[in-house]
Each structure stands twice: as structure tokens, then as C-alpha cells.
Amino acid sequence: MTLGIPLRDDFDGFALRALAKSTKDAAQARRLLALAEIYDGHSRSDAARIGGVTLQIVRDWVMRFNARGPSGLINGKALGNQGKLSAVHRQALAKIVESGPIPAVHGVVRWRRKDLVQWLFQEYRISVDETTIGRELKALGFAKLSARPRHYAQNEGDLESFKKNFPATLATIKSRLPKNIEIELWWADEARIGQKNKITRRWARKGTRPSAPLDQRTMWTYIFGAICPKKGKAAGLVLPYCDTDAMNHAMNHAMNQHLLEISQAVDEGAHAVLIVDQAGWHVTPKLKVPDNVTLLFLPPRSPELNPVENLWQFMRENWLSNRIFKDYDDIVSHCCDAWNKLVAQPWKIMSIGMRDWAHRF
């Protein structure tokens, strides 16, 4: 009769039972208890009965335990089939996805999984399916995201320069103010809301195409909005025109009215630095800038530096899209309601509006 393989001598039955009691892995605990039975002088058949397995499996447990100790009794993940893509292939795939396709060369303006399948075969003669490509892209840290609009003539150097010089610009503005004046950072922009409305994405069952009402009429109004993300404040007006000369008296000078609204929202003892784009109604000498407000202009063609752009997107997608507006008064009513909802959620203004490059110092 052949003797069983002896267990390693740096453990005993008491130690294995203590480990079985403390582990959260049920399979490991069962194997430890079976081997503890052998340490206590019982037969391998008794160990197999406790473990609920055959003698051959007990032998495998003994060999794994002797080689790696208690950790050897934990189930490992199966290696599965060898992947077709090597590290070199994955690096090349990541590089071409990052750079994007060249329409004249690749025949497409954005990568689809089927295009990348074809590219891999043409470059490396490797055949994979679209599911594999999707899994590889996910493992490389890629996801299918909506592209951010960028003006074709935008100078990226201007954007980086603006952010880099922002602390110095604020310091210069503050040096012109009385001492102990707090600076509040505000951003302002305008959004046109009208009957020719936007249709947004919505949840629906697979295989269906949901519908939404779409109006072709062209009546509209403007929301003049400004936010102070750090304090969760907002100041806005709903007005029918987007210039400085269209109205007179109580409703004239839309931007002047908005500047006054912002001025009244600034805390006492504070000064607002209002960051706006270089639209004509922002740079006109007809603006009457309040004493507690200083205008700071963004570089040309750089809407991504203004968080109010993201605010418009949030308001449209949640409160203003997929609607039919009956008339002008109905548009104004919904715009006012949407803006008041936003003002009532200062945490939302903070989460959407905070920018590290502007608020980190």
C-alpha cells in the first residue's frame, strides 16, 4: 500500500481550524478543515468525507497546501484562452484611437468597432470580432463619449495662456481695490430658448425609436445668466433681445440690466470679477459696469472656459427640451421656471460650475 504524501510540518490541526474559522472563503475553509483531519492522525478517507470530494482531490489539496500554504487552497481565476492582441498591438490600437482616423486614408470620420477590426487585419493580419475590440478598448481606458464642440479657428495656446495667467490677472485686479475686499468669481453668458426646440436622448426599450414633439415656429427669448460657483449663487434675467440698444427704460439695455442684477447679488464687502466672452454686447462702450463689478474677457472662440455653457446644456436636457411652447409668454414662463429651479439648487451650480484652474488658489 502506497503512503500518502505527508503534509508540511510548519502547521498543525489546531492552526488550520483557526484559519478556517477566520477566513471568509467558504471553499478554503472546507479544505482547511479536511487537511486538519489528516494532521490529527485521521485517514485521507475521513478528510475526503469532510471535504465532500474524492481521495484524488484531497491529494491535489495536499500538494497545493505544501507548495503555497493556506493561500494555495483558494480558488484561482482560470487563465482562459490566450488573447490575440499582444502589448505591442494594444499600444498601436490605443495610439490610433487617440489620434483619430484620417478621412482621406481610412475613409471614415470617426472610429467604429468594425473599422478598427478592419484596421487590425490590414496592419497585423489579426482577425478579431467587434466584441473583442470593445473589450480591449474598455481595458485601455476608452469609452464612447460625445465630442466637445471646438471652434475650427481656436488657438489652444490662448486657452492655456489664459488659465496659466489667471492668478496673476486676479492679483492685478485685486491690487486696484481697497484692502480686505473679497473677490467673487462670476461667469456670464446668454442662451436663446425658442419654439424650434431641441430633442434630447431618453431611455427606451431596445429596438424601438422613441418620438418627441418638434415645433417649427421661430419665436424665442433669451436667458441672461450668471453664476458664482464657489458660493452657489446665480443672477439671471429673461429678456427678448440680445443687444444693448433694443429696448428703452425699464427693459432697455439688456446687458446693463443683467450687470445690475449681478451687482445686487454680490455679497456686501465683496467685488465680482465677471468673466464673459467677447461678444459685441459685452465689449461695447455703452455698457454701464457697476462699481462692484470688473469685466474679464475670455480668449476668442473659447466657450469651454465658460461653465455657464454647461449650465445651459443641463437646463435644456432636464427642463426645457422636448416641449411645445404655445406662445412667447409660455416660453418666458418656462425659462423663468427653469432658472428659478437652478437658483434653488446651489449645490448644482457648484458641481457644474467649479473649475480647478480658477478656484484652486
Stockholm file with secondary structure:
# STOCKHOLM 1.0

chainA/1-361         MTLGIPLRDDFDGFALRALAKSTKDAAQARRLLALAEIYDGHSRSDAARIGGVTLQIVRDWVMRFNARGPSGLINGKALGNQGKLSAVHRQALAKIVESGPIPAVHGVVRWRRKDLVQWLFQEYRISVDETTIGRELKALGFAKLSARPRHYAQNEGDLESFKKNFPATLATIKSRLPKNIEIELWWADEARIGQKNKITRRWARKGTRPSAPLDQRTMWTYIFGAICPKKGKAAGLVLPYCDTDAMNHAMNHAMNQHLLEISQAVDEGAHAVLIVDQAGWHVTPKLKVPDNVTLLFLPPRSPELNPVENLWQFMRENWLSNRIFKDYDDIVSHCCDAWNKLVAQPWKIMSIGMRDWAHRF
#=GR chainA/1-361 SS CCCCCCCCTTCCHHHHHHHHHHCSCHHHHHHHHHHHHHHTTCCHHHHHHHHTSCHHHHHHHHHHHHHHGGGGGSCCCCCCSCCSCCHHHHHHHHHHHHHCCCHHHHSCSSCCHHHHHHHHHHHHCCCCCHHHHHHHHHHTTCCCCCCCCCCTTCCHHHHHHHHHHHHHHHHHHHHTSCTTCEEEEEEEEEEEEESSCCCCCCCCCTTCCCCCCCCCCCCEEEEEEEEEGGGTEEEEEEESCSSSSSCCGGGCCHHHHHHHHHHHHSCTTEEEEEEECCCHHHHCTTCCCCTTEEEEECCTTCGGGCTHHHHHHHHIIIIISSCCCCSHHHHHHHHHHHHHHHHTCHHHHHHHHCCHHHHCC
#=GC SS_cons         CCCCCCCCTTCCHHHHHHHHHHCSCHHHHHHHHHHHHHHTTCCHHHHHHHHTSCHHHHHHHHHHHHHHGGGGGSCCCCCCSCCSCCHHHHHHHHHHHHHCCCHHHHSCSSCCHHHHHHHHHHHHCCCCCHHHHHHHHHHTTCCCCCCCCCCTTCCHHHHHHHHHHHHHHHHHHHHTSCTTCEEEEEEEEEEEEESSCCCCCCCCCTTCCCCCCCCCCCCEEEEEEEEEGGGTEEEEEEESCSSSSSCCGGGCCHHHHHHHHHHHHSCTTEEEEEEECCCHHHHCTTCCCCTTEEEEECCTTCGGGCTHHHHHHHHIIIIISSCCCCSHHHHHHHHHHHHHHHHTCHHHHHHHHCCHHHHCC
//
